[in-house]
C-alpha cells in the first residue's frame, strides 16, 4: 500500500491540512483491516473501488465509486480493504473547523457519520471525482481539488476566525485547559462556546480536547524510555491516573494501551503518528 500527501493552494491552507492518495497494486491476497482512530478532522473522500467501513456498533457500510464526507470521529472505525484488486482513493483532510469554510451544514450533524458528498456540495463534487479518475497525473489532480475548493470557499466570518484561534489554543496546551478557561479567555459564555464548536467542529470543546490529548500520546510514545513508557506516557499526556489513561485509550482505539502503542493499529498507525507530529509540533 502506498500513501502520499499533497499540499493545497496557499489560499486554502487555513482550512485544508492536505490532500492524500492511497493506492494498492492488487497483487496480494486477503483483506487489510485498518483501524482509524479519532484524529480531530473531517474529510472528503473520493473512493474508486470497494472499501468496507465498520463502525463501533459493528454496522457495516460498503463504499464503492462514491464521493463521501466523513465527519469528525469521536469513536474508532475499521476499514476493510480487499487486496485482490488495485485500489485508488483520494481525499481532502480538513483542519479542525476547516470543512465549515465550504458548507453551512452544522458539523454536529456529521459527527461519526458518513454522508454522500452531493448532499453537501451538489453534483459538482461527483464531476470532480470523475475528472480525478481520468486525470493524467497527481499534479493535475491537485489542481482539480484546488479549483473545486476555491470555488466553494465562503468569506471567512469572525466566528470561523475565532474557532481557528480556539483550536490552536487547544493544540498548544495539548487539550489540558479547562473549557471554562477557554470561555473566559475568549470572552464567551460557555453555552456560546458549545454552540460554536457544534456548528464549526462537530464535537463539544471537551470532546475535541480529549481527542487532542489522545493524539498527543501517539506523538509522545516513542520519546519515552521503554521500561516505564506507558506509566510515564499517562502522566506526560496529562491523564489523572493510569485507570483514566487506560479507559481513554480503549475508548479511542478499542485496544489496550499496550497493544495499540506496540503497533496493532495497522498500516496507518505510523502515517497518523507522522501527521500528528507535524500538526502538534506547529500548534495547528
C-alpha positions in Angstrom: 0.0 0.0 0.0 1.3 3.5 -0.9 0.1 6.6 0.9 1.0 10.1 -0.4 0.2 13.6 0.7 0.0 16.8 -1.3 -0.3 20.4 -0.2 -3.3 22.6 -1.2 -3.2 26.0 -2.7 -1.9 28.6 -0.2 -5.3 30.3 -0.1 -6.7 27.1 1.3 -4.0 26.5 3.9 -6.1 27.8 6.8 -8.8 25.2 6.2 -7.2 22.2 4.5 -4.4 20.2 6.1 -3.6 18.2 3.0 -4.8 16.1 0.1 -4.0 12.4 0.2 -3.8 9.5 -2.1 -3.9 5.7 -1.3 -3.0 3.1 -3.9 -2.5 -0.7 -3.8 -1.3 -3.0 -6.5 -3.8 -5.7 -6.0 -1.1 -8.3 -6.1 -1.6 -9.6 -2.5 -4.4 -11.9 -1.3 -6.6 -11.4 1.7 -8.1 -8.3 3.3 -6.3 -5.4 5.0 -8.0 -4.4 8.3 -7.2 -0.8 9.1 -8.0 0.9 12.4 -8.8 4.6 12.0 -8.9 6.4 15.3 -10.3 9.9 16.1 -7.8 12.5 14.8 -9.6 15.8 15.0 -10.6 16.4 11.4 -13.3 15.8 8.9 -12.6 14.5 5.3 -14.0 14.4 1.8 -13.1 11.1 0.2 -13.2 10.0 -3.5 -13.3 6.2 -3.5 -12.9 4.4 -6.7 -13.1 0.7 -5.5 -14.9 -1.2 -2.8 -13.9 -0.5 0.8 -16.0 -1.7 3.8 -16.3 0.5 6.8 -17.2 -0.9 10.2 -18.4 1.5 12.9 -18.1 0.9 16.7 -21.5 -0.7 16.8 -20.3 -3.2 14.1 -22.6 -1.7 11.5 -21.1 -2.2 8.0 -21.1 0.3 5.1 -19.7 -0.7 1.7 -18.2 2.2 -0.1 -17.7 1.9 -3.8 -17.3 4.5 -6.5 -18.6 7.2 -4.2 -17.8 10.7 -3.1 -18.3 10.8 0.7 -18.0 13.3 3.5 -16.7 11.8 6.7 -17.5 13.9 9.8 -15.4 14.3 12.9 -14.9 11.0 14.7 -15.3 10.5 18.4 -15.0 6.7 18.1 -12.7 4.4 16.2 -13.8 2.7 12.9 -12.3 -0.1 10.8 -11.8 -0.1 7.1 -11.5 -3.5 5.3 -9.6 -3.2 2.0 -9.6 -6.1 -0.3 -6.1 -6.7 -1.8 -7.0 -8.7 -4.9 -7.9 -5.6 -6.8 -6.0 -2.4 -7.2 -7.3 0.4 -5.0 -7.2 4.1 -5.9 -8.7 6.6 -3.5 -8.1 10.3 -2.9 -9.2 12.6 -0.1 -9.2 16.1 1.4 -8.2 16.3 5.0 -9.7 19.4 6.5 -8.4 21.2 9.6 -10.4 21.2 12.8 -13.1 23.6 11.7 -12.0 23.7 8.0 -15.0 22.0 6.4 -17.2 24.8 7.7 -15.4 27.2 5.2 -17.1 25.3 2.4 -20.5 24.4 3.7 -23.1 25.8 6.1 -24.2 22.4 7.3 -23.8 22.2 11.1 -20.8 19.9 11.7 -22.6 18.3 14.7 -24.9 16.7 12.1 -21.9 15.0 10.5 -20.1 13.7 13.6 -19.4 10.0 13.4 -21.4 9.9 10.2 -20.6 9.3 6.5 -22.8 11.1 4.0 -22.9 11.4 0.2 -20.8 14.3 -0.9 -23.5 15.5 -3.3 -25.7 16.3 -0.2 -23.2 19.0 0.9 -21.6 20.1 -2.4 -24.1 19.3 -5.1 -23.5 17.4 -8.4 -20.2 19.3 -8.9 -18.4 17.1 -6.4 -19.2 13.9 -8.4 -18.0 15.6 -11.6 -14.7 16.3 -9.8 -14.5 12.7 -8.8 -14.9 11.6 -12.5 -12.2 14.1 -13.5 -9.8 12.8 -10.9 -10.2 9.3 -12.2 -9.0 10.3 -15.7 -6.5 13.0 -14.8 -3.1 12.2 -16.3 -1.0 12.8 -13.1 -1.0 13.8 -9.4 -0.3 17.5 -10.3 -3.5 17.6 -12.3 -5.5 16.1 -9.5 -4.2 18.6 -7.0 -5.2 21.4 -9.4 -8.7 19.9 -9.8 -9.1 19.8 -6.0 -7.7 23.3 -5.6 -10.1 24.7 -8.2 -13.1 22.9 -6.7 -12.4 24.2 -3.1 -11.5 27.7 -4.2 -14.9 27.9 -5.9 -16.7 26.8 -2.8 -14.7 29.0 -0.3 -17.0 31.4 1.6 -15.9 34.7 3.1 -14.3 33.9 6.5 -16.6 35.0 9.3 -15.4 36.3 12.7 -16.8 33.0 14.2 -14.6 30.9 12.0 -11.6 33.1 12.7 -12.3 32.7 16.5 -12.7 28.9 16.0 -9.2 28.8 14.4 -7.8 30.6 17.5 -9.7 28.3 19.9 -8.4 25.2 18.1 -4.9 26.5 18.1 -5.1 27.2 21.8 -6.4 23.6 22.5 -3.5 22.2 20.5 -1.0 24.4 22.2 -2.0 23.2 25.6 -2.4 19.5 24.4 -6.1 19.6 25.4 -5.3 20.4 29.1 -7.1 23.7 29.5 -10.5 23.6 31.2 -13.4 24.5 29.0 -14.3 27.2 31.5 -10.9 28.8 31.0 -11.3 28.8 27.2 -14.7 30.5 27.5 -13.3 33.1 29.9 -10.1 33.9 28.0 -12.1 34.3 24.7 -14.9 36.3 26.4 -17.5 33.7 25.5 -20.4 32.3 27.6 -19.9 28.5 28.0 -23.1 27.9 26.1 -21.9 30.1 23.2 -18.7 28.2 23.2 -20.6 24.9 23.0 -22.8 26.1 20.1 -19.7 27.3 18.1 -18.0 24.0 18.4 -21.1 22.1 17.4 -21.6 24.4 14.4 -18.0 24.6 13.2 -16.2 21.5 14.5 -19.0 18.9 15.2 -17.8 18.0 18.7 -18.1 19.7 22.1 -15.0 21.6 23.2 -14.4 19.0 25.9 -14.7 16.1 23.4 -12.3 17.8 20.9 -9.8 18.5 23.7 -9.9 14.8 24.7 -9.0 13.8 21.1 -6.1 16.3 21.1 -4.8 14.8 24.4 -5.1 11.3 23.0 -3.4 12.3 19.8 -0.6 13.8 21.9 0.0 10.3 23.5 0.7 8.9 20.0 3.3 11.6 19.4 4.9 11.2 22.9 5.2 7.4 23.0 8.4 6.9 21.1 10.3 9.5 23.1 9.9 7.8 26.4 12.1 5.1 28.0 10.8 1.6 27.2 10.9 0.3 30.8 8.4 2.8 32.0 6.9 4.0 28.8 3.1 3.6 29.4 3.3 4.8 33.0 5.2 7.9 32.0 3.0 8.4 29.0 -0.1 8.7 31.1 1.3 11.5 33.2 3.2 13.2 30.4 -0.1 13.5 28.4 -2.0 14.9 31.4 -4.2 12.0 32.4 -5.4 11.9 36.1 -4.1 8.3 36.7 -3.5 5.0 35.0 -7.1 3.9 35.0 -8.2 7.1 33.4 -5.5 6.7 30.7 -6.4 3.1 30.0 -10.1 3.9 29.7 -9.5 6.8 27.3 -7.1 4.7 25.1 -9.6 1.8 24.9 -12.4 4.2 24.1 -10.5 5.7 21.2 -8.9 2.6 19.8 -10.8 -0.5 21.1 -7.4 -1.8 22.2 -5.4 -1.8 25.4 -2.6 0.8 25.5 0.0 -2.0 25.3 -1.5 -3.5 22.1 -2.2 -0.2 20.4 1.1 1.5 21.0 3.1 -1.6 20.1 1.8 -1.3 16.6 -1.5 -3.1 16.3 -3.2 -0.2 14.7 -2.3 -1.3 11.1 -0.6 0.4 8.2 -2.0 3.8 9.0 -0.7 4.0 12.6 2.8 5.3 11.6 1.1 7.5 9.0 -1.0 9.1 11.7 1.9 9.4 14.0 3.8 11.4 11.4 0.8 13.6 10.6 0.2 14.3 14.3 3.9 15.1 14.9 3.7 17.8 12.3 0.4 19.1 13.5 1.0 19.2 17.2 4.6 20.4 16.7 3.4 23.5 14.9 0.3 24.1 17.1 -2.2 23.9 14.2 
